[in-house]
Amino acid sequence: MVREGPHVVHRKKTEKHGASPLTRSTRCGSIATENEERENMTVNKWRGQLNAEHDRLKPLYDEMTADQTSHWKEPFTAVVPADEFDDYSAAAVFFVGAPLVKLNDDYEHTGVVDVSCVGYYAAADD
């Protein structure tokens, strides 16, 4: 609806002439291309996977650093189950950017691994 002088004129919304066949009007009136829509779908897919990985690794990282009294970016040590070492190391990489290092060799007999991590500050310097 457009006001022209004392009269109100109702105009039908149409696409502009020469518009690309890859564009379409959205309800808000903006133009989105199919490529942009595909890109948004890809971003949403990756965002979903990243959030799922975060949700999987956060409890492991929190468990490793529960006794840590210093800042989260500082180096830390922990004891983790030997059969889950790779998951705990992935959690350290995800949150601080550095993997865990095994400190003992008898973890096959004890079932636990003493580990250390250089922390975010050292990982960021590399």
N, C-alpha and C positions, 0 to 999 in steps of 0.2 A: 504494500500500500504506500503510495507516494502522494503527498499533498502538493498540488499545483494550483496556486491561487486559492479561490474559495472552493475548488472541487477536489475530491479525493479520487485518484486514479488507481485502479488495481492492475498491477502488471504481473504477468506470468514470468517466473524465473526460468531462464533458458541459458544454455551454455553459449559462450562466445563462439563466433564463427572461427574456424581454423584451429580450434582446440585440439590438442593431441589426443589420439584415441587411448593413450595410456593414462589420461587424467580423468578425474571425476569430481563432481561437486559433493562435498559432505554436507550434513545438515547445518553445520555452522557457517557454511558458505565458503570455507577454505578449499583449496585444491590440494589433493593428495595423489601422488602417482603410485602406480602399482609397485614400482621399485621401492618407494618409501614404505609402503605397507609391508613388503617382503622384509625390508631391513628392520622394521619395527618388530615383526614376528621373530626374526633371528635374534634381535636384542632381548626380547622377552624370553626366548628359549634359553639363551645363555644366562640371563639373570636368574631364571628358575633353577638351572643346574648349579650355579654358583651359590644360591641360597640353600639348596639341598646339601651341597658339600659343606657349607658353613655349619648347618644344623647337625650334620654327622660328626664333624671334627671338634666343635666347640666343647662338648662334654669331656673329650679326651684332653684337650689343652687345659681346660679348667682343673681337671684332676691332677695333671702334671704340675701345675703352678699353684695349687691350693696352699702349700706351705711357704710359698715365696713371699717374703716380706718387703722386698725391694720393688722398684718400678717394673712394670711388665716388659719393658724393653731391655732390661738387664739380663745377663746370662743366668741360667738356672740349671739345677740338677734334679733328677727324679728317679724313681724306680718304677718300671713299667713291665707288664706281662711280656715274656719273651715271644709268645706266639702272636702278639698284637703290635710288635715293635714297628712294623711298617706303617700301620695306621697312626700310631702316636707320632712317628717321625713326620708323616704327612700333615698332621695337625700343627706341629712346630713350624714346618715350612709355610703352611697356609697363614698362620698368625704372625710369625716373626721373620719369616724369610730364610731360616736356617734349619738344616736337618739336625736330628739327634745324633750323638756320637756314643757308641757303646763303650762303657768303661770297664766291664768285666768280661772274662772269657768263659766262665762256668755257668752261663745262663741256660745251657741245655740241661744241666743237672738241677739247677735251682728253680727254673721256670720264670725267673725275673731278670731284668737287665737294668743295671745301673747306667743311667744316661746323663749326658750333659748337652746343653745347647748354648751357643755363643751369644744368643739374644739378637734383638733387632738392631741395636746400634752397630755391632760388629758386622752383621749381615749386610746392613745398608752401606757400610764402608767398602765392601768387596766389590 
